[in-house]
Amino acid sequence: MKRCMVVDDSSIIRKVVKRILGGPQMVVVEAGNGRDALDMCAAELPDVIIVDGVLPDMMATEFIKSVRALPGAARVRILISILQFDIGAIMRAKRAGASGYLLKPFNRAQLVERFRDLQAAA
């Protein structure tokens, strides 16, 4: 079973992702900040991480680099979730190790399409 982690301080965003992606083929786990998410990743790496571009306790790029430093994290697909298209933020996230980006707010079709793109690229 695939495992997805959503890291966002907004409980609404976390619930939306969980409702859209959660099901028999995907377990969705939630974290409200980067430190909690890193602790969860150290215990069990997810297959995909959706991380907010603005975390309450650390820079998103710092979070991405920390995940990439974990054993086995090369296979993890990481999407940075941002409010507006910002090529600089996207490039910084990619240099840190992000696989791509997702614009907020997103709907079911956009989120599912982005996941299909990630699976095709894997």
N, C-alpha and C positions, 0 to 999 in steps of 0.2 A: 504494500500500500504506500502510495506517495504521501509525503509530509510537507506541508507548507507552513511557514511562519510569517505572520504579519506583525510588523513592529511599527506602532503608531501610538501617539499619546491620545488619539481620539478613539474612544470606545465605539463610536458610531462607525468609523471606517473599519475597525477590526471586525465588528459584527456583520457589516456588509460583505466583506471579503469571506468571512466564515460561512455566511448564508449562500453566497454564490458558488464557492469552490468546495465547501465541505460536502461529504457524501461517502458512498461506499468505496470509491477509489482514492479519496483524498482526505487526510486528517489535517485540520487547520488548527495550529496553536497560536496563541496571542502573547504579545509582550507590549507593555506600555512605555518602555524606555530601552535604551541601548544596553545598559548594564544587565538588566534582567534577561534580555534576549541573548547576550553573550554567554551568560551562565547556562541558559537553556541549550544553546548551541554546543557548549562544551560537554554537556551531558548526552545530547543526541542531535546530530546535525540534520537539518531538514533538507529536502531536495530543492526547494525554492524558498527564497526569502523576499518579501516585499517590505522595503524599509522606507519610512517617511524621510523626505529630504531634510526635514528640520526636526531633530529629536530633542527632547527636553534636557538631556544630560550629557550629550556629546555630539560632535559633528558626524553627519551621516558617513562621510568619507573615512573617518576614524573607525566607525563601526564596521564598515565594509573591509577595511584593511585588517582589523582584528579578527573578523570571521575568516578571511583568506589565510591568516597565519595559523589557524587550527589544523590539526592533522586530518587529512581527507577532505578538506574544504574546496579543493580544486573542482570537484564535481558539482558543487552547489551553484545554482543559478540565482543571481541576485538582481532584483529590479528596484530602482530607486523611484519613489512616488513623489512627484512634484506638482505644484499648483499651476505653474505656467511653463511654457517651453522656454528653457534657458540653456542655450548650447554650452555655456561655460560650466554650469552646474552639472550638466550631463557628462561633459568631457572629464571633469574632475572625478565624478563617480566612476566613470569607465576606467580612468587611470588607477583608481583605488581598487578596482576589481569587479565593478558592477557589470552585469551582462546586458542591461538595457534599462529603459525607463518606462514609466506609466504616468500619464497625466491625470490629476485629480480635478474635478470629480470624475469618476469613471462609472460606467454602467456594466451590466452583465455581459453584453456582447463584447465590449472593449476588453474586459478582464479575461474572458474566455479566449478571445483572439490572441491576446498577448501570451497566454499560456501555451496555445497551439504553436505560436512562433518560437517560443523557448524550446519546446519539445522537438520541433523540426530542426532547430539549430544544434541540438545536443548530439 
